[in-house]
């Protein structure tokens, strides 16, 4: 299986997505909007899970100074 990445203008974006979805040999069309929304939801869920682990004492945190020094 091969992957194709296409860079296009905002003006032509929706037209190109519709075109790709209508091709019989295209199995899946991923757009920036789909992955962004999904990533945001997954990151929020992961954050809440980590917060619960920190409250239970099962996950250690990093001090602010250590965090800033890593940057």
MDAnalysis code that builds the backbone (N, CA, C; Angstrom):
import MDAnalysis as mda
import numpy as np

u = mda.Universe.empty(213, n_residues=71, atom_resindex=np.repeat(np.arange(71), 3), trajectory=True)
u.add_TopologyAttr("name", ["N", "CA", "C"] * 71)
u.add_TopologyAttr("resid", np.arange(1, 72))
u.add_TopologyAttr("resname", ["UNK", "UNK", "UNK", "UNK", "UNK", "UNK", "UNK", "UNK", "UNK", "UNK", "UNK", "UNK", "UNK", "UNK", "UNK", "UNK", "UNK", "UNK", "UNK", "UNK", "UNK", "UNK", "UNK", "UNK", "UNK", "UNK", "UNK", "UNK", "UNK", "UNK", "UNK", "UNK", "UNK", "UNK", "UNK", "UNK", "UNK", "UNK", "UNK", "UNK", "UNK", "UNK", "UNK", "UNK", "UNK", "UNK", "UNK", "UNK", "UNK", "UNK", "UNK", "UNK", "UNK", "UNK", "UNK", "UNK", "UNK", "UNK", "UNK", "UNK", "UNK", "UNK", "UNK", "UNK", "UNK", "UNK", "UNK", "UNK", "UNK", "UNK", "UNK"])
u.atoms.positions = np.array([
    [0.848, -1.173, 0.000],
    [0.000, 0.000, 0.000],
    [0.894, 1.236, 0.000],
    [0.461, 2.262, -0.675],
    [1.218, 3.507, -0.771],
    [0.394, 4.660, -0.212],
    [1.097, 5.703, 0.159],
    [0.454, 6.877, 0.741],
    [0.788, 8.089, -0.114],
    [-0.178, 8.981, -0.261],
    [0.018, 10.194, -1.050],
    [-0.302, 11.391, -0.167],
    [0.586, 12.382, -0.173],
    [0.343, 13.635, 0.532],
    [0.225, 14.729, -0.512],
    [-0.823, 15.514, -0.411],
    [-1.070, 16.574, -1.389],
    [-1.173, 17.900, -0.654],
    [-0.438, 18.878, -1.123],
    [-0.531, 20.232, -0.597],
    [-1.324, 21.056, -1.593],
    [-2.388, 21.697, -1.120],
    [-3.252, 22.462, -2.004],
    [-3.703, 23.734, -1.305],
    [-4.275, 24.633, -2.053],
    [-4.776, 25.880, -1.477],
    [-6.105, 25.626, -0.767],
    [-6.467, 26.527, 0.114],
    [-7.758, 26.414, 0.801],
    [-8.910, 26.421, -0.195],
    [-8.739, 27.174, -1.245],
    [-9.786, 27.297, -2.260],
    [-10.077, 25.948, -2.927],
    [-9.046, 25.181, -3.228],
    [-9.208, 23.912, -3.937],
    [-9.314, 22.696, -3.015],
    [-9.150, 22.888, -1.725],
    [-9.079, 21.777, -0.772],
    [-10.332, 20.899, -0.787],
    [-11.490, 21.492, -0.570],
    [-12.716, 20.687, -0.474],
    [-13.012, 19.982, -1.795],
    [-12.718, 20.634, -2.895],
    [-12.912, 20.002, -4.204],
    [-12.021, 18.764, -4.340],
    [-10.783, 18.878, -3.929],
    [-9.862, 17.758, -4.040],
    [-10.267, 16.596, -3.125],
    [-10.711, 16.902, -1.918],
    [-11.152, 15.852, -0.987],
    [-12.339, 15.099, -1.576],
    [-13.316, 15.813, -2.127],
    [-14.467, 15.157, -2.758],
    [-14.031, 14.291, -3.937],
    [-13.099, 14.787, -4.731],
    [-12.585, 14.028, -5.858],
    [-11.935, 12.730, -5.379],
    [-11.101, 12.812, -4.364],
    [-10.416, 11.628, -3.851],
    [-11.403, 10.613, -3.290],
    [-12.432, 11.079, -2.588],
    [-13.432, 10.174, -2.012],
    [-14.229, 9.443, -3.091],
    [-14.357, 10.031, -4.263],
    [-15.139, 9.423, -5.342],
    [-14.339, 8.463, -6.210],
    [-13.048, 8.364, -6.002],
    [-12.236, 7.423, -6.772],
    [-12.431, 6.022, -6.209],
    [-12.762, 5.045, -7.057],
    [-13.094, 3.704, -6.574],
    [-11.915, 2.995, -5.903],
    [-10.700, 3.340, -6.248],
    [-9.532, 2.656, -5.697],
    [-9.002, 3.313, -4.422],
    [-9.585, 4.412, -3.985],
    [-9.174, 5.067, -2.747],
    [-9.943, 4.429, -1.595],
    [-9.210, 3.862, -0.647],
    [-9.837, 3.164, 0.477],
    [-10.129, 4.094, 1.646],
    [-9.286, 5.110, 1.853],
    [-9.441, 5.976, 3.015],
    [-8.914, 7.366, 2.676],
    [-9.661, 8.393, 3.073],
    [-9.227, 9.770, 2.886],
    [-9.135, 10.407, 4.258],
    [-7.933, 10.793, 4.666],
    [-7.732, 11.483, 5.937],
    [-7.487, 12.949, 5.658],
    [-8.185, 13.798, 6.383],
    [-7.996, 15.235, 6.210],
    [-7.417, 15.825, 7.477],
    [-6.880, 17.027, 7.372],
    [-6.339, 17.716, 8.542],
    [-7.414, 17.914, 9.598],
    [-8.623, 18.207, 9.183],
    [-9.699, 18.450, 10.133],
    [-10.008, 17.197, 10.945],
    [-10.055, 16.033, 10.284],
    [-10.367, 14.788, 10.976],
    [-9.306, 14.455, 12.005],
    [-8.056, 14.494, 11.605],
    [-6.990, 14.096, 12.516],
    [-6.809, 15.117, 13.623],
    [-7.022, 16.379, 13.336],
    [-6.854, 17.399, 14.362],
    [-7.908, 17.237, 15.448],
    [-9.157, 17.071, 15.064],
    [-10.236, 16.911, 16.028],
    [-10.021, 15.648, 16.860],
    [-9.650, 14.569, 16.198],
    [-9.406, 13.302, 16.889],
    [-8.211, 13.417, 17.827],
    [-7.155, 14.068, 17.391],
    [-5.975, 14.239, 18.237],
    [-6.279, 15.073, 19.467],
    [-7.079, 16.115, 19.303],
    [-7.433, 16.954, 20.447],
    [-8.193, 16.150, 21.489],
    [-9.183, 15.385, 21.057],
    [-9.977, 14.576, 21.983],
    [-9.092, 13.532, 22.673],
    [-8.235, 12.862, 21.906],
    [-7.346, 11.854, 22.495],
    [-6.368, 12.472, 23.486],
    [-5.839, 13.644, 23.173],
    [-4.908, 14.300, 24.089],
    [-5.583, 14.739, 25.378],
    [-6.821, 15.206, 25.288],
    [-7.562, 15.588, 26.495],
    [-7.821, 14.364, 27.356],
    [-8.242, 13.247, 26.744],
    [-8.472, 12.015, 27.501],
    [-7.198, 11.542, 28.178],
    [-6.091, 11.577, 27.446],
    [-4.811, 11.156, 28.010],
    [-4.413, 12.050, 29.178],
    [-4.657, 13.344, 29.056],
    [-4.343, 14.278, 30.136],
    [-5.125, 13.975, 31.399],
    [-6.416, 13.664, 31.250],
    [-7.224, 13.319, 32.418],
    [-6.755, 12.010, 33.057],
    [-6.381, 11.035, 32.223],
    [-5.884, 9.768, 32.755],
    [-4.578, 9.991, 33.529],
    [-3.686, 10.818, 32.985],
    [-2.432, 11.120, 33.680],
    [-2.693, 11.869, 34.981],
    [-3.665, 12.782, 34.975],
    [-3.998, 13.522, 36.182],
    [-4.481, 12.580, 37.285],
    [-5.300, 11.594, 36.913],
    [-5.776, 10.626, 37.896],
    [-4.619, 9.800, 38.462],
    [-3.676, 9.406, 37.604],
    [-2.515, 8.641, 38.063],
    [-1.637, 9.476, 38.989],
    [-1.493, 10.762, 38.716],
    [-0.706, 11.650, 39.577],
    [-1.382, 11.781, 40.936],
    [-2.709, 11.945, 40.947],
    [-3.441, 12.059, 42.210],
    [-3.306, 10.794, 43.051],
    [-3.256, 9.624, 42.389],
    [-3.111, 8.359, 43.101],
    [-1.670, 8.105, 43.531],
    [-0.735, 8.904, 43.037],
    [0.670, 8.723, 43.366],
    [1.351, 7.675, 42.510],
    [0.724, 7.274, 41.419],
    [1.274, 6.239, 40.552],
    [2.121, 6.814, 39.419],
    [2.120, 8.137, 39.287],
    [2.895, 8.773, 38.225],
    [3.598, 9.991, 38.816],
    [4.894, 10.098, 38.563],
    [5.659, 11.221, 39.097],
    [5.588, 12.394, 38.137],
    [5.666, 13.590, 38.714],
    [5.655, 14.799, 37.911],
    [7.068, 15.363, 37.800],
    [7.230, 16.317, 36.915],
    [8.506, 16.995, 36.729],
    [8.383, 18.401, 37.298],
    [9.407, 18.847, 38.018],
    [9.356, 20.200, 38.564],
    [9.429, 21.209, 37.422],
    [8.922, 22.401, 37.689],
    [8.911, 23.445, 36.664],
    [10.333, 23.789, 36.221],
    [11.257, 23.877, 37.159],
    [12.649, 24.198, 36.794],
    [13.242, 23.135, 35.876],
    [13.022, 21.869, 36.178],
    [13.535, 20.797, 35.318],
    [12.907, 20.869, 33.929],
    [11.611, 21.124, 33.891],
    [10.916, 21.246, 32.610],
    [11.495, 22.375, 31.773],
    [11.676, 23.557, 32.393],
    [12.191, 24.711, 31.666],
    [13.637, 24.500, 31.234],
    [14.420, 23.792, 32.038],
    [15.806, 23.521, 31.671],
    [15.907, 22.595, 30.464],
    [14.903, 21.738, 30.265],
    [14.900, 20.851, 29.106],
    [14.666, 21.621, 27.803],
    [14.001, 22.776, 27.921],
    [13.734, 23.565, 26.721],
    [15.009, 24.231, 26.278],
])
